[in-house]
Amino acid sequence: MLLVEDDELNREIATALLEKIGISVDSVEDGTDAVERMNEVDADRYDLIFMDIQMPKMDGYMTTREIRTLKNNKKANIPIVAMTADVLKN
């Protein structure tokens, strides 16, 4: 599974929880890295992407649109689960 999350602590927590239930997790910290990773890996590498929606460089919506245009049909149609945490800054 590929985890796309810009916040380091959220990435660590999500990775730990997913690995605890036996899921192999690779993570990247923004949408541009996710698109690059999907271009580089074999089509069978990931079954699912957990995608943060609110990221500074390339948000989850744009990242999903970019992934959907990949030439490899399997990569372009990978299931993507959107996630977000609406955090208020003090």
Buried (B, 14 or more C-beta within 10 A) or exposed (E): BBBBBBBEEBBEEBBEEBEEEEBEBEBBBBBBBBBEBBEEBEEEBBEEBBBBBBBEEBBBBBBBEBBEEBEEEEBBEBEBEEBBEEEEEE
